[in-house]
Amino acid sequence: MSQVNLALKLRELLMQEVNGQISPKAKEHLSVKQYFEKRNTIEDEIIINTSFAFSFFDNESTLSQIEQLDPDIIDSKTLMLCVIESLKGYVSQERETDVKCLVLHNLYLRLKKELSSEIPFEEEDGFLEFVASKGQRAELEKTRETGIVCLKCGSHTIASKGAEWQCRDCGKRFRKH
């Protein structure tokens, strides 16, 4: 498969996923504007709320295809969202040193630079920050079990109050699991 076809394949697979979620009846009843707004919303949901992008880059593409991917074939913002979600997938599987992940990180940096005039990105490298905050995210995920951190303010001064935890700094209460 040529490199051009990888970007085309990504765009086509994403389009198939979107089309599968819009019923023929909805297509008939929506105005053109409503139809395309619905498509955009569904596309974003597929990329953000499923493992679509991670699976595509991890299973459907080779390293050389990713390295040579032409970002001009697909909408840059859509590609950026796919790359970000893929990188999150690699980090969540503790594969941030995987070669594909590193190549996607470079693609992320190129896209960030390209899109910086349209999208106000933070100056820092979001991927490196995400990797660095992995421990904090794990801590927050388990906080209802452990009571180790406040869900509201991030404090570590938490007290057990029956079926709840209570932050001694901000007073926030949250239930235990």
Solvent accessible surface area in square Angstrom, and as a share of the most:
residue,aa,sasa,rsa
1,M,128,0.57
2,S,62,0.40
3,Q,21,0.09
4,V,76,0.43
5,N,66,0.34
6,L,0,0.00
7,A,0,0.00
8,L,50,0.25
9,K,50,0.21
10,L,0,0.00
11,R,96,0.35
12,E,92,0.41
13,L,51,0.25
14,L,4,0.02
15,M,80,0.36
16,Q,118,0.52
17,E,80,0.36
18,V,0,0.00
19,N,61,0.31
20,G,68,0.66
21,Q,103,0.46
22,I,6,0.03
23,S,55,0.36
24,P,100,0.63
25,K,144,0.61
26,A,26,0.20
27,K,86,0.36
28,E,137,0.61
29,H,130,0.58
30,L,50,0.25
31,S,58,0.38
32,V,112,0.65
33,K,146,0.62
34,Q,88,0.39
35,Y,46,0.18
36,F,112,0.47
37,E,88,0.39
38,K,75,0.32
39,R,36,0.13
40,N,92,0.47
41,T,73,0.42
42,I,13,0.07
43,E,40,0.18
44,D,64,0.33
45,E,82,0.37
46,I,4,0.02
47,I,0,0.00
48,I,87,0.44
49,N,111,0.57
50,T,73,0.42
51,S,71,0.46
52,F,28,0.12
53,A,1,0.00
54,F,21,0.09
55,S,38,0.25
56,F,3,0.01
57,F,0,0.00
58,D,29,0.15
59,N,109,0.56
60,E,78,0.35
61,S,8,0.05
62,T,73,0.43
63,L,60,0.30
64,S,59,0.38
65,Q,20,0.09
66,I,1,0.01
67,E,89,0.40
68,Q,118,0.52
69,L,5,0.02
70,D,51,0.26
71,P,26,0.16
72,D,122,0.63
73,I,34,0.17
74,I,10,0.05
75,D,86,0.44
76,S,22,0.14
77,K,96,0.41
78,T,19,0.11
79,L,0,0.00
80,M,8,0.03
81,L,42,0.21
82,C,0,0.00
83,V,0,0.00
84,I,48,0.24
85,E,26,0.12
86,S,0,0.00
87,L,6,0.03
88,K,79,0.33
89,G,14,0.13
90,Y,0,0.00
91,V,0,0.00
92,S,87,0.56
93,Q,94,0.42
94,E,132,0.59
95,R,73,0.27
96,E,34,0.15
97,T,114,0.66
98,D,41,0.21
99,V,84,0.48
100,K,35,0.15
101,C,0,0.00
102,L,82,0.41
103,V,22,0.13
104,L,0,0.00
105,H,22,0.10
106,N,85,0.43
107,L,2,0.01
108,Y,14,0.05
109,L,68,0.34
110,R,122,0.44
111,L,1,0.01
112,K,26,0.11
113,K,166,0.70
114,E,88,0.39
115,L,4,0.02
116,S,63,0.41
117,S,105,0.68
118,E,108,0.48
119,I,55,0.28
120,P,129,0.81
121,F,59,0.25
122,E,130,0.58
123,E,169,0.76
124,E,93,0.42
125,D,27,0.14
126,G,33,0.32
127,F,13,0.06
128,L,101,0.50
129,E,83,0.37
130,F,52,0.22
131,V,37,0.21
132,A,86,0.66
133,S,29,0.19
134,K,57,0.24
135,G,52,0.50
136,Q,118,0.53
137,R,64,0.23
138,A,47,0.36
139,E,50,0.23
140,L,82,0.41
141,E,142,0.64
142,K,114,0.48
143,T,1,0.01
144,R,64,0.23
145,E,113,0.51
146,T,70,0.41
147,G,7,0.07
148,I,84,0.43
149,V,6,0.04
150,C,1,0.01
151,L,65,0.32
152,K,144,0.61
153,C,68,0.41
154,G,35,0.34
155,S,17,0.11
156,H,112,0.50
157,T,62,0.36
158,I,25,0.13
159,A,13,0.10
160,S,64,0.42
161,K,95,0.40
162,G,65,0.62
163,A,80,0.62
164,E,56,0.25
165,W,37,0.13
166,Q,40,0.18
167,C,1,0.01
168,R,175,0.64
169,D,98,0.51
170,C,55,0.33
171,G,37,0.35
172,K,79,0.34
173,R,118,0.43
174,F,8,0.03
175,R,142,0.52
176,K,61,0.26
177,H,142,0.63
